[in-house]
Amino acid sequence: MTRVVRVDPLDPREEDLREAVDLLKGGEVVIFPTETVYGLGADVFNERACRKIFELKKRPLDNPLIVHIDSFEQLFKIAKAQDRYLHILERFWPGPLTVVLEKKDVVSDVVTAGLETVAVRMPAHPVALKLIRLLGSPIAAPSANVSGRPSATSVEHVLEDFMGKVKLVIDAGPTPFGLESTVVDLTKSPPVLLRPGPVEVEKLVEIFEGLIVPDFVREKKGFSGVPPSPGVKYRHYAPSKPLVLVEDLNKMPQVLREHPNSVVLCVKEHSHLYEEPLVLGSLENPYSIAQNLFRALREAEKMVGKEWIVVEGFEEKGILFAVMNRLRKAATEIVR
């Protein structure tokens, strides 16, 4: 039986989170909101509980977890943070930036997939921060979806994947960003972008001198080896129906002829071009496209009579760089 507890997303009461804290302390897994997506969380220092995360998600054991903290004091307990980057972290935290650092021995190899590094972030969501604070311990948490599926940006999505599998879900409504955090590896010199996200790559290039953006981030080349963070190696975000990503929009008519019975995901500005499309958002507000992406993918896969999901591609700038990263990982076919 899964219990859902509704909380105020801006000012959660301690009594509303007490059950979740007790479950976490007892070695259970709890689903909670962040400003990016919902997370499937366990006490980072409880190895058995962290193993449950992998089992519930059906997640490969070599895919490390992100550790969520509420303070720099917690950061220094689990990671070796270089002084030269602390002022940058102070600028972006709390917020949707994850950094990969050298880990300390207190962090289990289960959490880090056997690596000597750990991925850490301080979420900006009041519910997540308060939950960590009340627990008194960092929370290891990947996105709350079965591995390979579109991430969960609402409790409805969470329950589709985990109803009856976890004891408690904290419901704070839709997540604000709708895409997972940006991940930067600070153990490399210069730093390396591992996953684009709400912190835009243009801003990162300004802040992290010489930032490297590898080919696998743009899906031009696959990642090999043990992934240092989530969202790097495996196919992610994919709906149950085949997805065609059309990067050259001039080829859209041809694609739709070749894939009849398709539902098109497009921007508001192009919605008049298609029959009953799902509108992702507007180019005037690119963050609306990111926020609605996973919701639209889950909605499209449920549509009766639609065999294919066809999605318009975007110019790789701002938040849409991250949107394209997700779509390429989800795609069955890419038309360029």
Protein Blocks (a to p, Z undefined) as FASTA:
>chain_A
ZZdddddfklccfklmmmmmmmmmnopacddddfkbccddddfklmklmmmmmmmnopaf
klccddddfbfklmmmmpccdfklmmmmmmmpgcjddcdddddfklcfklnnopabdcdd
ddfbfklmmmmmmnopacdddddddehiacdfbfklmmmmmgokambdcdebjafklpac
ddddfkbccdddfbgcfbdfklmmmmmghiacdfklnopaccedjdfbehklmcghiafb
dcdddfblmlmmmmmmmmghiacdddfklmmmpghiadfbdfklmmlmmmmmmmmmmmmm
mpghiabdcddddddehjllmmmmmmmmmpmbdcZZ
